[in-house]
């Protein structure tokens, strides 16, 4: 399966567009990780624990996007876009959201 952010694939042409595929990954917040991230915000620097969560989430979203495209019989997913964000649940925490979207295609 070819996964690409571009709207064309070099040396390939699209036989049919199978539809938009999406994937979402949501993680709950972690009090200990939030505490250390808060300290890191005060003293400056990168927050490695959150970077790892987002990295893992992006990998899972891409894997899910590929699974969903495969179910449609796709050879590729083109125009992939990813987004990350947070959803505030209450004053005690938030959810981390990672989304991926692309167009599933069958190649000639």
C-alpha positions as CSV (number, residue, x, y, z in Angstrom):
1,X,0.0,0.0,0.0
2,X,1.3,3.4,-1.0
3,X,0.7,6.1,1.6
4,X,1.4,9.7,0.5
5,X,0.7,13.3,1.3
6,X,0.9,14.2,-2.4
7,X,-2.0,14.3,-4.8
8,X,-0.1,12.3,-7.5
9,X,2.1,9.2,-7.4
10,X,5.1,9.2,-9.7
11,X,4.9,6.7,-12.5
12,X,1.4,5.6,-11.5
13,X,-2.1,6.7,-12.5
14,X,-5.4,6.4,-10.7
15,X,-7.9,3.9,-12.1
16,X,-10.6,4.8,-9.6
17,X,-11.3,6.8,-6.5
18,X,-12.7,4.7,-3.8
19,X,-13.6,7.4,-1.3
20,X,-12.3,9.3,1.7
21,X,-10.8,7.3,4.5
22,X,-10.4,8.7,8.0
23,X,-8.9,7.5,11.2
24,X,-9.0,8.9,14.7
25,X,-7.0,8.0,17.8
26,X,-7.9,9.4,21.3
27,X,-5.8,9.1,24.4
28,X,-6.8,10.0,27.9
29,X,-4.5,12.3,29.9
30,X,-2.2,11.1,32.5
31,X,-1.8,13.0,35.8
32,X,1.9,12.2,36.3
33,X,2.8,13.0,32.7
34,X,0.8,16.3,33.0
35,X,2.6,17.1,36.2
36,X,6.0,16.7,34.6
37,X,4.9,18.5,31.5
38,X,3.9,21.5,33.7
39,X,7.3,21.6,35.3
40,X,8.9,21.5,31.8
41,X,6.7,24.4,30.8
42,X,8.0,26.4,33.7
43,X,11.7,25.7,33.1
44,X,11.4,25.5,29.4
45,X,12.3,22.8,26.9
46,X,10.6,20.0,25.1
47,X,8.1,17.6,26.7
48,X,9.3,14.2,25.7
49,X,6.5,12.3,27.2
50,X,3.9,14.1,25.2
51,X,6.0,14.0,22.1
52,X,6.0,10.2,22.4
53,X,2.3,10.1,22.9
54,X,1.7,12.1,19.7
55,X,4.2,10.1,17.8
56,X,2.6,6.8,18.8
57,X,-0.8,8.3,18.0
58,X,0.2,9.4,14.5
59,X,1.6,6.0,13.8
60,X,-1.6,4.3,15.0
61,X,-3.7,6.7,12.9
62,X,-1.8,6.0,9.8
63,X,-2.0,2.2,10.4
64,X,-5.8,2.5,10.9
65,X,-6.0,4.6,7.7
66,X,-4.2,1.9,5.8
67,X,-6.5,-0.8,7.2
68,X,-9.6,1.1,6.3
69,X,-8.3,1.8,2.7
70,X,-7.3,-1.9,2.4
71,X,-10.9,-3.0,3.2
72,X,-12.0,-0.9,0.2
73,X,-9.5,-2.6,-2.1
74,X,-7.2,0.4,-2.4
75,X,-3.7,0.3,-3.6
76,X,-2.9,3.7,-2.2
77,X,-4.0,6.5,0.0
78,X,-3.3,9.9,-1.5
79,X,-3.4,13.5,-0.1
80,X,-3.0,12.3,3.5
81,X,-3.4,15.1,6.1
82,X,-2.9,14.7,9.8
83,X,-4.1,16.9,12.7
84,X,-3.6,16.8,16.5
85,X,-5.5,18.5,19.2
86,X,-6.9,18.3,22.7
87,X,-10.4,18.0,24.0
88,X,-11.0,19.4,27.5
89,X,-13.0,16.9,29.5
90,X,-13.1,18.7,32.9
91,X,-10.8,20.7,35.2
92,X,-8.8,17.4,35.8
93,X,-7.7,16.6,32.3
94,X,-8.1,16.5,28.6
95,X,-8.1,14.0,25.8
96,X,-5.4,14.0,23.1
97,X,-6.9,13.6,19.6
98,X,-4.9,12.6,16.5
99,X,-6.7,12.4,13.1
100,X,-5.7,11.3,9.6
101,X,-7.6,11.7,6.4
102,X,-6.9,10.8,2.8
103,X,-8.3,9.5,-0.5
104,X,-8.3,5.8,-1.1
105,X,-7.5,4.9,-4.7
106,X,-7.1,1.9,-7.0
107,X,-4.1,2.3,-9.3
108,X,-3.8,1.2,-13.0
